[in-house]
Amino acid sequence: VETYWQSDGSQPHSIQIVFGRRVAVSHVCLYLDFNLDESYTPKKVCIDAGMTLQDLQTLSVVDLSEPVGWCIIPLEAPPD
């Protein structure tokens, strides 16, 4: 992997993904390499989902310890 996302903004950093219509997402996969990125590698990843920013619900929170390789985060639908 030769490209990456970088932010110099305030923490916590966030990435917002918007789909044009309702889509079922079963996993979020991130390629992380602590050996290359060191302090830029996330220590915690939170996955929230909702129809608007105001109704986001947390689907998964994952603590990471010096990850190297693909981190696959399975998701479950929030309760109705």
C-alpha positions in Angstrom: 0.0 0.0 0.0 1.6 3.2 -1.2 -1.0 5.8 -0.3 -2.4 7.0 3.0 -4.8 9.4 4.7 -3.2 12.0 6.9 -4.6 14.7 9.1 -2.9 17.6 10.9 -6.2 18.7 12.5 -7.3 18.5 16.1 -8.0 15.1 17.6 -10.0 12.9 17.6 -9.7 12.5 13.8 -12.7 11.3 11.9 -13.5 10.0 8.4 -17.1 10.4 7.2 -18.5 8.1 4.5 -21.8 8.9 2.9 -23.7 6.6 0.6 -26.3 7.8 -1.9 -28.8 5.3 -0.6 -29.2 2.9 2.3 -26.5 0.3 2.1 -25.8 -2.7 4.3 -22.2 -2.7 5.5 -21.0 -5.9 7.2 -17.3 -5.1 7.8 -14.9 -2.2 7.8 -11.3 -3.1 6.8 -8.3 -0.8 7.5 -4.7 -1.5 6.5 -2.6 -0.2 9.3 1.2 -0.5 9.9 2.6 0.7 13.2 6.1 0.0 12.0 5.8 2.6 9.2 3.4 5.1 10.8 4.2 4.9 14.5 2.4 7.8 16.2 0.0 8.2 13.3 -1.4 4.7 13.8 -4.8 4.8 15.5 -5.1 3.3 19.0 -8.9 3.2 18.9 -11.4 3.0 16.1 -15.1 3.8 16.6 -17.6 2.9 13.9 -20.9 4.9 14.1 -23.8 4.7 11.7 -27.1 6.5 11.1 -29.3 8.2 8.6 -28.1 11.7 9.8 -25.2 13.1 11.9 -27.8 13.7 14.7 -28.9 10.0 15.0 -25.5 8.2 14.9 -25.3 5.0 16.9 -22.0 3.3 17.8 -21.8 -0.1 16.1 -18.2 -1.0 17.2 -15.3 0.2 19.2 -12.0 -1.5 18.7 -8.8 -0.9 20.7 -5.6 -1.5 18.7 -2.1 -2.2 19.9 0.6 -1.6 17.3 -1.4 -3.2 14.4 0.4 -4.4 11.3 -1.7 -5.5 8.4 -5.4 -5.6 7.7 -7.7 -4.9 10.7 -11.2 -6.3 9.9 -14.0 -4.9 12.0 -17.2 -6.8 11.8 -20.4 -4.8 12.2 -23.8 -5.6 13.5 -27.0 -3.6 12.9 -28.0 -1.4 15.8 -31.2 -2.5 17.7 -34.4 -0.9 16.5 
